[in-house]
Amino acid sequence: MKNFDRKIYFGLIFITLIFLPALASSIYSLHKVINTQKIIEKYTEQLIVSGDLRRLKNYQLSLIPIYVLKGDPDILNEINKNNETFTQLLQDFEKMSEDITTKKILTDIKTTHLELSDLQLPTIRKNHISYDKKEINEYIKNITAPKSRLIMANLNKIVKRVSDQYEHEKQDNTFASQNIMKTLLVTILLTIVLVALTLNLLLKTLREKKIHDKISEQVAKKEKELSNARKETIEVVAHDLKNPLSSIIMTAHLITNKVKKQNTKEFKHREDNHLDRILKAALSMKKLIEELLDHSRIESNSLVLVKKRCNLETLLETLSSRFEPIFKTNELHFEQKIQKNLAYLFIDEGRIEQVITNIIGNAVKFTPRSGFIKLEAYENKNDIVISVSDTGPGINNNEIPYIFERYWQARKTAAQGTGLGLAISSSIAKAHGGKITVQSEINKGSTFSLILPNSKNLFELTQIP
């Protein structure tokens, strides 16, 4: 991750961590406000009911003397109705309340109310028997009034208790609301500060990114210039070397043909020895020049594949035949196992031949005399696998990840090539949508596998990456 990417990432994490406590506090306070509001609503309802109880009791107490004086049956009915309503409200209040003390007071009120009702009935009956108002007044004053005052006192206790609880919850609600406001205020201030810091960080990061992009662009431009310069240099040198090298190879072949016509065995042996060295050196130089040119084209993205329909069985059999004299010369046992009716591939035949030739050539190079080389080709699901196995010295596990890098060679084989063959082969395989894999074990040999997909794009032009 680039430096400016890390800054943005950690900046966002920091902002989130800063806001989490404020968010948690706000949620907690809001939850408390909601719960407190529900409790306040409950106490409000209790206040209303307790107010209704007091009002009914006062009204009832005021009706009794009127009834005693006038003896109106409608007033008696009103008194009875109020008694029923009062009893019902007491029951409702008892259901609403969860406070043990309040429930006890309500029980006392209910008991006293029943006692008062029983005491008022004889007074009402006396009204029909006697008109001695003084006697009736004394009865109400001494017998029923204390009970009525007790009921009212208890109702006042309930009202006060509920009012106190209501005020307490109201204060808690106000405090929680204030906390929310404070938290919101702090959050807003933090937001302003953090937004300012974030904007500053983003602007700084964008400036760094702009500078980084500019430097990257300059580096890429410089690399492209250097790559083009290397390509031009290699092409010029290769062109200048190819002509004299071709002359050397041609001359060596001519002398070889001439020597073959001589009858002197001693002369033939001596000349063959020198000519063999000349031809090997010249061919090695030719291969080196071709690899350098391929590498230069790959590096500059100018090597193009021309794909066409190819019979892979025929190609592999031709390559096997071409290597047969080399196997015999190096006393190597060769076996090929090619699946019949392999799918036709749309490939650059010359480039795939180059890859397989390079893999077989490496197997020959590193397999000791009397060793074994095996060529296999088969279909595996949607791929074609071409593998070359040998009984060479094998490759260390810590060296396998590097063998496809350009110019890399194991220390023990550093003098046997340029280190470009496998890198070029890997690039060609990737350009075909495939890959090269390797399995190896020290002192037991290696297996290189070229894996190609079944392409169906006829005569497709693909640029090597």
Order of alpha helices (4+ residues) and beta strands (2+ residues): alpha-alpha-alpha-alpha-alpha-alpha-beta-beta-alpha-beta-beta-alpha-beta-beta-alpha-beta-beta-beta
